[in-house]
Amino acid sequence: MPPADRAATTAMTTVSDTIDAASSWLLRAARDAPQRAARPPLETADAHPPSGPRPRQRYLAGQLLGVGGQGEVRRVYDRVVGQTVAMKIL
């Protein structure tokens, strides 16, 4: 077999193996989906509220540095780390 044909055959085999593996995974996932859907959700975020200061308690708002299509950037003082930082507000 010429080298070019051998390379093409190897590539086709690799693609075929990848498709077979993906198909097997999808079939297993579809088979197991009803069992997973029947289980209750693990936990909600509300079950464990974050510890530490809330953003309004942690940061002291400062000067507006810039405004763009996705929000604004302000200079704020982070009371926890004791430094002035930039914060993007969406």
PENOR-V529863 format. One record per helix or strand of 3 or more residues. SS is the DSSP state (@ for helix, = for strand). FROM is the first residue (numbers start at 0). LEN is the number of residues. If there is no record, write none. Layout:
ss:SS from:FROM len:LEN
ss:SS from:FROM len:LEN
This chain:
ss:@ from:2 len:36
ss:@ from:44 len:3
ss:@ from:54 len:4
ss:= from:58 len:10
ss:= from:70 len:8
ss:= from:82 len:7
